[in-house]
Amino acid sequence: MKINYVKENLRKITYEDDFPEYMTEKHAEDIAEVFNTPLTGSYNWDYRIQDNRIKRLYELGKELNWNVEMDINWDRPYEELKEPFPIFWDDYPPYKKMSDAQKLDFLKHRQSWSMSQFLHGEQGAVLVASQLTSCAPTFNAKLYAASQTFDEARHVEAFNKYIQTRMKLMYPIGNELKSILDKILTDERWDLKFIGMQIIIEGLALAAFQSSRDLTTDPVLKDMLGLIIRDEARHVTFGVNYLEEFVSTLSKDEIEERAQFAYEACLLSRQRLVSTDVFDHFGWDVEEARLFQQSSDINKMFQKLLFQRVVPNLSRIGLLTDSVRENFDKLGILEYEDAQSDYEVDWADLSRPLFEDSA
């Protein structure tokens, strides 16, 4: 195995002919980007298991493990889109000028870009969860973070297989998502890792996965996302329950610092929903296309819906302080402040068995 270390993430679209045969040893080179972090870990010598919500979530994780290869029927055919469907891009001049074949290609690239960001985000989640195993201060949190690390690894495997075997087109990680992950991974404070990953990135991913599952006509993707959504719901619940008590122990200045971090992460997350790499690939004016997408009513509504789980969770843990409320209001998402948070969970829903029929 040869490892090629790079100084920054590769800005390259991977096409079908560039993929090695999936899950074989024919690919001889790994491409790795190094990051450095002043991670402060901690032992915990109190092995008593308290009967609390974190322990219960950990037990659920053990019971509901699933196998990417065995619990999803990958043999079902993948049907390519046959004709363009109505979208907000219909009003954008460069898109209107495209032939139906070009529009289909654009829609394929857009979907591939979204799925690729899911994949890259899940790799970030693996790395953050592994850090939390070391630096979370309590025993139950360490156990749960370890179990979440395996969940996230399974999600990476699932998205990677879906892209390589069905879509056969992969985009690089977007700059905004990369910036958020870099900040979370290289910060030495364990609770900022919790806030950034468990509350914001996982919360947004949960909403995006649910939306994608509702819209897809591919039964494989529908089944895959259903399993991933159940895992992610536990992860977000873990973050809300664990942080609520901890944040209350911080000083006012410490809380304000974390509230500002949460806002900046939400702002970057909002910007990362724009597929600028796709615009560039099709030769569009990237800034013009970005502004058009952000001004679309449909896009605005979709962005707001993605935050309907994040904002009440931030409110629950005490990070919607007076200093950031106006900023959240300007983003148009403060209205979700009093929505149901992920502290109170539907245990029956989280505990439901794996579906038995994937036909």
HELIX and SHEET records of a PDB file:
HELIX    1   1 GLU A   16  ASP A   18  5                                   3    
HELIX    2   2 ARG A   53  GLU A   63  1                                  11    
HELIX    3   3 PHE A   88  ASP A   91  5                                   4    
HELIX    4   4 PRO A   93  LYS A   96  1                                   4    
HELIX    5   5 ASP A  100  CYS A  135  1                                  36    
HELIX    6   6 PHE A  139  TYR A  162  1                                  24    
HELIX    7   7 ILE A  163  MET A  167  3                                   5    
HELIX    8   8 ASN A  175  THR A  186  1                                  12    
HELIX    9   9 TRP A  190  LYS A  193  1                                   4    
HELIX   10  10 PHE A  194  ILE A  201  3                                   8    
HELIX   11  11 GLU A  202  LEU A  215  1                                  14    
HELIX   12  12 PRO A  219  VAL A  247  1                                  29    
HELIX   13  13 LYS A  252  GLN A  271  1                                  20    
HELIX   14  14 THR A  276  HIS A  281  1                                   6    
HELIX   15  15 VAL A  286  SER A  295  1                                  10    
HELIX   16  16 ASP A  297  LEU A  306  1                                  10    
HELIX   17  17 VAL A  310  ARG A  316  1                                   7    
HELIX   18  18 ASP A  322  LYS A  330  1                                   9    
HELIX   19  19 LEU A  334  TYR A  336  5                                   3    
HELIX   20  20 TRP A  347  SER A  351  1                                   5    
SHEET    1   A 2 LYS A   2  VAL A   6  0                                        
SHEET    2   A 2 GLU A  29  GLU A  33  1                                        
SHEET    1   B 2 THR A  14  TYR A  15  0                                        
SHEET    2   B 2 LEU A 169  MET A 170 -1                                        
END                                                                             
